[in-house]
């Protein structure tokens, strides 16, 4: 995650208007990689390469601006329905990025963790993921969560099954189940809910992402494709968030 001069300079030249009202946790649905490549007459895999570069820039912005948690939607359970060649490429890309970027993530203080049903992923990818988790576990600059083979509905079903087993085994009373206990049974565990969700490429839906956690999250949609998203676009989303009044259902 070594900074390019242009990216570093851009971050420095984009101060936020109200630093003390930054979102603590930003979630992003990174949409439009395929369209980004198609518009340029490139294969879809080129869009995924570009998307990975954008992620690195946004992580740098988070570190520079003091945003502590970033969660990105990298691969949904529905994405297995894409062409086999593209899925295989994505799995290989995830693995290569972890291997190549680990040293720089460690230097930047990035703590990496993964959300989703990970045990069905390729074994070599699982090993690289666990290695990355172990090595970066003590870092505290930015907590970076990657949702891979993730489904919001499946996450809630998984939590219900877990709690049902505890009740069946006599370890939990039904009346003791509350929002806190459910939250602790989700993939996100102790993470605070996102303050801001960004979705790129003009689509306006959640696509089965963090359905429980987004209950009171502010949502920002942009027509910009993920491959064209950058620190300036990110700043626009943050400043839009800063201009909102968060009432959480209250007056």
C-alpha positions in Angstrom: 0.0 0.0 0.0 2.9 2.3 -0.7 1.6 5.8 -1.5 2.0 7.3 -4.9 3.0 11.0 -4.8 -0.2 12.0 -6.6 -2.5 10.1 -4.2 -0.7 11.4 -1.1 -0.8 15.0 -2.4 -4.5 14.7 -3.3 -5.3 13.5 0.2 -3.4 16.5 1.7 -5.2 18.9 -0.6 -8.7 17.6 0.3 -9.2 18.6 4.0 -12.6 17.8 5.4 -14.8 20.7 6.5 -15.7 19.3 9.9 -13.1 16.8 11.1 -14.8 16.3 14.5 -18.0 14.9 12.9 -16.4 12.2 10.8 -18.1 8.8 10.6 -16.4 6.3 12.7 -17.4 3.4 10.4 -17.8 3.6 6.6 -19.2 0.7 4.6 -18.9 0.6 0.8 -20.6 -1.5 -1.9 -18.0 -1.3 -4.6 -20.1 -1.5 -7.8 -19.2 -1.0 -11.4 -15.8 -2.7 -12.1 -17.2 -4.6 -15.1 -18.8 -1.5 -16.6 -15.6 0.5 -16.0 -13.6 -2.0 -18.0 -16.3 -2.3 -20.8 -16.4 1.4 -21.3 -12.7 1.3 -22.0 -12.8 -1.7 -24.3 -11.0 -3.8 -21.7 -11.8 -7.2 -20.3 -13.8 -7.3 -17.0 -10.7 -8.5 -15.1 -9.1 -5.1 -15.8 -11.9 -3.5 -13.9 -11.2 -5.7 -10.9 -7.5 -4.8 -11.0 -8.5 -1.1 -11.1 -11.0 -1.6 -8.2 -8.2 -3.1 -6.0 -6.1 0.1 -6.6 -9.1 2.2 -5.6 -9.5 0.3 -2.3 -5.8 1.1 -1.4 -6.4 4.8 -2.0 -9.6 4.8 0.1 -7.7 3.1 2.9 -5.1 5.8 2.8 -7.8 8.4 3.0 -9.3 6.7 6.0 -5.9 6.7 7.8 -5.2 10.3 6.9 -8.6 11.6 7.9 -9.1 9.5 11.1 -11.9 7.2 9.9 -11.2 4.1 12.0 -13.3 1.4 10.4 -13.8 0.6 6.7 -15.9 -2.4 5.5 -16.1 -3.3 1.8 -18.4 -5.7 0.0 -15.9 -7.7 -2.1 -17.8 -10.9 -3.1 -21.4 -11.9 -2.3 -22.8 -15.4 -2.2 -24.7 -14.5 -5.3 -21.5 -13.7 -7.2 -20.8 -17.5 -7.5 -23.3 -17.3 -10.4 -20.9 -15.2 -12.5 -18.9 -16.9 -15.3 -16.5 -19.5 -13.8 -13.4 -17.9 -15.3 -14.3 -14.6 -13.6 -14.9 -16.2 -10.3 -11.6 -18.1 -10.5 -9.8 -14.9 -11.4 -11.3 -13.1 -8.4 -10.3 -15.8 -6.0 -6.8 -15.7 -7.3 -6.7 -11.9 -7.2 -7.8 -11.9 -3.6 -5.0 -14.3 -2.7 -2.3 -12.5 -4.6 -3.3 -9.1 -3.1 -3.1 -10.5 0.4 0.3 -12.0 -0.2 1.7 -9.0 -2.0 0.2 -6.2 0.1 0.6 -7.8 3.6 3.9 -6.1 4.4 2.6 -2.7 3.4 -0.6 -3.2 5.3 1.4 -4.0 8.3 3.6 -0.9 7.9 0.4 1.2 7.5 -1.1 -0.2 10.7 -4.1 -1.8 8.9 -5.9 -4.5 10.9 -7.6 -6.9 8.5 -10.5 -9.3 9.1 -13.0 -11.0 6.9 -16.8 -11.4 7.1 -18.7 -14.3 5.5 -18.8 -18.0 5.0 -15.1 -18.5 4.6 -14.8 -22.3 4.8 -16.0 -22.8 1.2 -13.3 -20.6 -0.3 -10.2 -22.2 -1.9 -8.0 -23.6 0.8 -4.9 -21.6 -0.4 -7.0 -18.4 -0.1 -8.2 -19.4 3.4 -4.6 -20.0 4.5 -3.5 -16.6 3.2 -6.5 -14.9 4.9 -5.7 -16.5 8.3 -2.0 -15.5 7.9 -3.1 -11.9 7.2 -5.5 -11.9 10.2 -2.8 -13.2 12.5 -0.1 -10.8 11.4 -2.2 -7.6 11.4 -4.3 -8.4 14.5 -2.6 -5.9 16.7 -2.7 -3.0 14.3 -5.0 -0.1 15.2 -4.7 2.7 12.5 -7.6 1.4 10.4 -9.8 -1.7 11.0 -10.4 -3.0 7.5 -13.2 -5.6 7.0 -13.6 -7.4 3.7 -17.0 -9.2 3.1 -16.3 -12.2 1.0 -18.8 -15.0 0.2 -21.1 -12.8 2.3 -24.9 -12.7 2.5 -26.8 -10.5 5.0 -29.7 -12.9 5.2 -27.5 -15.8 5.6 -25.7 -14.0 8.4 -28.9 -13.5 10.3 -30.0 -17.1 9.7 -26.6 -18.3 11.0 -27.0 -16.1 14.1 -30.5 -17.5 14.7 -29.3 -21.1 14.5 -26.5 -20.4 16.9 -28.8 -18.9 19.5 -31.4 -21.7 19.0 -28.7 -24.3 19.8 -27.7 -22.4 22.9 -31.4 -22.4 24.0 -31.7 -26.1 23.2 -28.6 -26.9 25.2 -30.0 -24.9 28.2 -27.2 -22.3 28.0 -29.5 -19.4 27.1 -33.1 -18.4 28.1 -35.3 -17.3 25.2 -36.3 -14.2 27.1 -32.6 -13.3 27.4 -32.2 -12.8 23.7 -32.0 -9.2 22.8 -30.4 -7.0 20.2 -27.0 -7.1 21.9 -26.9 -10.9 22.0 -28.0 -11.1 18.3 -25.3 -8.5 17.4 -22.7 -10.5 19.1 -23.7 -13.6 17.0 -23.2 -11.8 13.7 -20.0 -11.8 11.6 -19.3 -8.2 12.7 -19.2 -9.2 16.4 -18.0 -6.2 18.4 -17.9 -3.7 15.5 -20.1 -0.6 15.8 -22.7 -0.4 13.0 -21.7 1.7 10.0 -22.4 5.4 10.2 -22.3 5.8 6.4 -22.9 3.4 3.5 -21.6 4.4 0.1 -22.7 2.6 -3.1 -21.1 3.4 -6.4 -22.3 3.1 -10.1 -25.8 4.5 -9.7 -27.5 1.4 -8.3 -29.8 2.2 -5.4 -30.2 -1.0 -3.3 -28.5 -2.8 -0.5 -27.9 -6.1 -2.4 -28.1 -8.2 0.8 -25.3 -6.3 2.5 -25.2 -5.8 6.3 -29.0 -5.9 6.6 -29.0 -5.9 10.4 -26.2 -3.4 10.8 -27.5 -0.8 8.4 -30.8 -0.1 10.3 -29.9 3.5 11.0 -27.0 4.0 8.7 -26.9 7.1 6.4 -26.8 6.1 2.8 -24.9 7.9 -0.1 -25.5 6.8 -3.7 -23.2 8.0 -6.5 -23.2 7.5 -10.2 -19.4 7.2 -10.2 -18.2 3.7 -11.1 -16.0 2.1 -8.5 -13.0 2.2 -10.9 -13.3 6.0 -11.1 -14.0 6.5 -7.3 -11.1 8.4 -5.6 -10.3 10.5 -2.6 -12.1 13.5 -4.0 -15.3 11.4 -4.5 -14.8 9.9 -1.1 -14.6 13.4 0.4 -17.9 14.4 -1.3 -19.6 11.4 0.4 -18.1 12.3 3.8 -19.1 16.0 3.5 -22.6 15.0 2.5 -22.8 12.8 5.6 -21.5 15.7 7.8 -24.4 17.8 6.6 -27.0 15.4 7.8 -28.9 15.4 11.1 -28.9 11.9 12.6 -31.9 11.5 14.8 -32.2 7.7 15.0 -36.0 7.9 14.9 -36.1 10.7 17.6 -37.2 14.3 17.2 
